[in-house]
Each structure stands twice: as structure tokens, then as C-alpha cells.
Amino acid sequence: QVQLVESGGGLVQAGGSLRLSCAASGIFFRINDMGWYRHTPGKQRELVATITRGGTTNYEGTVKGRFAISRDDAKNTVYLQMNSLEPEDTAVYYCNADVISTKAMESLWGQGTQVTVSS
């Protein structure tokens, strides 16, 4: 069974930085697209950033220039470097990965990690 395990969330003051990590474990052949999403109570889960296996990135408009997504395929890990954090970034952050395993392709989610930005 393939799992995604996130780490790196926490409480930070506005203007500060956090780095989220998400590592895939289990038996699989390859990971294609990876990404980060966030959810705030009362709102739908929204895309934050994605990265293809080839390294092409895509960002939600409000995080462009502040957040950076990257991946290390040797470690099966995706990262989200978050700088210049704002209170509006407060949310539960989830990683997502399209994993090729014995079950063909699965779109998997991590358990979520809380990011709280105080003003």
C-alpha cells in the first residue's frame, strides 16, 4: 500500500517561512505529477502548486513569487517552500501524487498538515 506522509506545518508569524515535505512510501513504479492543495473551513480545497515529473511547475495566483514547489525523485518527496507568509495562507495543506503501482495509476492524498500564520 502506497502512502503519502506530510511534515513541516506549524505556527508562524506573518512574513515568516515554512517548508512542507511529503514523502511517498510503499511499493510503486513511478510518481508522475505531484502537488500541494489547501483547505480552509467554509471553502473548497484549492490548488496551491503542482509539479510534473519533468519539473514544470504551476502556481495559484496569490502564492506566485512567495511559494516554491520542488521534488526529489530519489527520495520520492515533494516540497513546498513558503515565504512571506500571510494570515490568509492559514489552512490545512495536503499533498497529492499520481502514483503508478500494481493498481495502475492512483491519485493519492496525504493526511494534511496545519499551517497557521498569525498577524
ZAMARGU-4260 file (C-alpha; in steps of 0.2 Angstrom, whole numbers, plus 5000, padded with zeros to 4 digits):
<rodrens>
0) 5000/5000/5000 | 5007/5017/4995 | 5006/5031/5007 | 5010/5050/5007 | 5016/5057/5024
5) 5017/5075/5026 | 5028/5086/5038 | 5033/5103/5042 | 5017/5113/5046 | 5016/5124/5061
10) 5013/5141/5068 | 5022/5156/5061 | 5021/5175/5061 | 5016/5184/5046 | 5031/5187/5035
15) 5039/5171/5041 | 5043/5155/5031 | 5039/5136/5032 | 5044/5122/5022 | 5032/5107/5020
20) 5038/5090/5015 | 5028/5075/5008 | 5036/5058/5006 | 5029/5043/4997 | 5032/5026/5004
25) 5027/5008/4999 | 5029/4998/4983 | 5026/5008/4967 | 5035/5010/4950 | 5034/5029/4947
30) 5027/5045/4953 | 5020/5057/4940 | 5013/5074/4944 | 5014/5080/4962 | 5006/5094/4971
35) 5000/5104/4986 | 4982/5109/4990 | 4975/5118/5005 | 4958/5119/5013 | 4951/5132/5024
40) 4934/5129/5034 | 4919/5135/5023 | 4929/5135/5007 | 4933/5121/4994 | 4950/5113/4994
45) 4961/5124/4982 | 4976/5120/4972 | 4992/5129/4978 | 5005/5122/4967 | 5009/5107/4956
50) 5025/5100/4948 | 5026/5087/4934 | 5039/5073/4933 | 5049/5084/4921 | 5049/5099/4933
55) 5036/5110/4925 | 5028/5120/4939 | 5011/5129/4941 | 5005/5140/4955 | 4989/5148/4961
60) 4989/5167/4958 | 4991/5173/4976 | 5006/5162/4980 | 5016/5166/4965 | 5033/5173/4969
65) 5031/5168/4988 | 5030/5149/4987 | 5041/5137/4978 | 5037/5118/4974 | 5051/5106/4971
70) 5053/5087/4971 | 5067/5075/4974 | 5063/5059/4964 | 5077/5049/4973 | 5068/5052/4989
75) 5050/5051/4982 | 5047/5068/4990 | 5039/5084/4986 | 5042/5100/4995 | 5034/5117/4997
80) 5044/5132/5002 | 5033/5145/5009 | 5040/5163/5011 | 5032/5179/5016 | 5018/5170/5024
85) 5001/5179/5026 | 4987/5176/5038 | 4977/5172/5023 | 4988/5157/5020 | 4982/5149/5036
90) 4974/5132/5031 | 4977/5113/5031 | 4989/5109/5017 | 4988/5092/5008 | 5000/5084/4996
95) 4994/5074/4981 | 5003/5062/4970 | 4999/5052/4954 | 5007/5036/4958 | 5010/5021/4946
100) 5009/5005/4956 | 5002/4987/4954 | 4985/4995/4954 | 4989/5006/4939 | 4988/5024/4942
105) 4981/5030/4959 | 4979/5048/4964 | 4984/5048/4982 | 4982/5061/4996 | 4992/5064/5012
110) 4984/5066/5029 | 4986/5085/5029 | 4997/5097/5040 | 4991/5113/5048 | 4999/5129/5044
115) 4994/5144/5055 | 5000/5161/5051 | 4997/5174/5065 | 4996/5193/5061
</rodrens>
